Amino acid sequence: MRVIELTDLYPPAIGGLERFVVLLSEELARRGHEVHVVASALPGAPAVERTAGVSIHRLPLLYQKLAPKLGEDAARPFHPPAPDPWFARRLRRIVAEVRPDVIHAHSWSVFSSLSRALPPTPVMVSAHDYGLVCAKKSLVDRSGAHCAGPTWTRCGPCASTQYGAVKGNVLATASLHSLRLLERVTKFTAVSDYVANQLAPTVGRVSGSPVETLHSFVPDGLYESGWQTERPSFLPPADDYLLYVGQLSSHKGVNVLLDAYRHLPSPPPLVLLGTRHPTGPAPDRLPPGVTMQTNVPHESVIAAMVRSACVVVPSVWADPLPMTVSEAQNCGVPVIASAVGGIPEQVVDGQTGWLVPVADEQALADRISRLLARSDRTDAMRRAGRARGELFAAAHGVPRFEEALRTTSQMLA
């Protein structure tokens, strides 16, 4: 097949979605498919390059020139929730030249692929969050409760709480106008049953199509590669530490974790690895025993993971299917995580780790204490976690995506 992987960002931008698109694209190329990645232009990155058998095209966005303040970070220029004229025009040229059998879209850039000006091409969407129907990508309303779905009266004021009045109303209006374009999507998939169920009412109403579940996945062999990588120098001397990996933000629950840590009677070291966020903890305000590292290479993250006593994923929002959980289980490490979003589809409570109520710092502290006190239970969880993790590894996931893309390529919306 000739496949275009369409996404907002691609390395050197880093993140869970970016790692997934790289992994899928390179695995498809290894299987003999012709793969082109189309993403937003990044400062300092080449417009066209080829690596690991994948052709990469980075296209400029109109708002980057006319309204750069619409973007939160110039180094991470997300596509808007609507067709971008510059991006769509150049995408049209690539589609005409490549003549793909299928376009596989992962984010808001899908809207630039749904123009009737493009040559007729089947489009498969993989939803990694709630961005198809929510300008905030979270489906959380102004009160912090679950949103019932997009409406003209609800979305503008809600998005303004996250982006400010001007940007919030612009993005909400663009998102609501773009809903009608979803009727041109050939196939909808989501990374978890939870995300599929949340998107289904709006997607079904607009397009009449179901949303199928295709779990995202992580590389094979993480356990082996983690132990083969040199022990990172930032780790504590003994391998009895707790580990957090992810954005250092309130919605990821890092503040809940720190409060839980303060409740532990004899806390082991806690290592925080991730990217900083305004809602996260200040490095000089961390409790004793806690260290924070940012911009850590992924191979060092995995090396830290396999050596940890436990990985904690205390998400406050409905985390769709955090790759940290899949990585930890494939590394043979017990996981203590919030019972929210797609996480219960990953963690088997009491077998591969523990699920705790959202934002319950005492329950989190209790589970950490109980896990650390039962080394026999920990060993069993490590074994069960590795077995469970195989369902979220490339060897299992790539053939499923390959078959979904092949099926999509044979149909049009």
JOJO-V15218 format. One line per field, one symbol per residue. ss: DSSP state (H for helix, E for strand, - for the rest). phi: phi as a letter, one per 30 degrees, with the letter a starting at -180 (. if undefined). burial: I if it has 9 or more other ideal C-beta (glycine too) atoms within 8 Angstrom, else O. Layout:
ss->???
phi->???
burial->???
This chain:
ss->-EEEEE---------HHHHHHHHHHHHHHH---EEEEEEE-------EEEE--EEEEEE--HHHHH-HHH--------------HHHHHHHHHHHHHH---EEEE--HHHHHH---------EEEEE------------E-----E-----HHHHHHHHHHHH-HHHHHHHHHHHHHHHHHHHH--EEEE--HHHHHHHHHHHHHHH---EEE----E---HHHHHHH-------------EEEE--E-----HHHHHHHHHH------EEEEE-E------HHH----EEEEE---HHHHHHHHH---EEEE---------HHHHHHHH----EEEE----HHH---E---EEEE----HHHHHHHHHHHHH-HHHHHHHHHHHHHHHHHHEHHHHHHHHHHHHHHHH----
phi->.cbcccbdbbeddblddddddddddddddddjddcbccbddceicddbabbhicdcbccdcdddcdbdddcdbddbdddddaecededdddeddddddhddaccccaddedddcddddeebdbcccdcacddbbddichcdddjddddkdbddcdddddddccjddddddddddddddeddddcddbcbbdadddedddeedddddcicdcccbedbcddideddddddedddddddcccddbbbkddbdddiddddddddddddbdddbccblcdbedcddedcddejcbbbchdedddddddddcddaccbcecddedaddedddddddicdbcbddahddddccceicclbcbddicdddddddddddddbdddddddddddddddddbceedddeddedddddddcbbd
burial->IIIIIIIIIIOOIOOOIIIIIIIIIIIIIOOOIOIIIIIIIIOOOOOOOOOOOIIIIIIIIIIIOOOIOIIOOOOIIIIIIIIIOIIIOIIIOIIOOIOIOIIIIIIIIIIIIIIOOIOOIIIIIIIIOIIIIIIIOIIIIOOOOOIOOIOOOIIIIIIIOOIOOOIIIIIIIIIIOIIOIIIOIIIIIIIIIIIIOIIIOIIIOIIOIOIIIIIIIIOOOIIOIIOOIOOIOOIOOOOOIIIIIIOIIIIIIIIIIIIIIOOIOOOIIIIIIIOOIOOIIOOOOIOOOIIIIIOIOOOIIIIIIIIIIIIIIIIIIIIIIIIIIIIIIIIIIIIIIIIIIIIIIIIOIOIIIIIIOIOIIOIIIOIIIIIIOOOOOIOIIIIIIIOIIIOIIIOIIIOIIIOIIIIIIOIOI
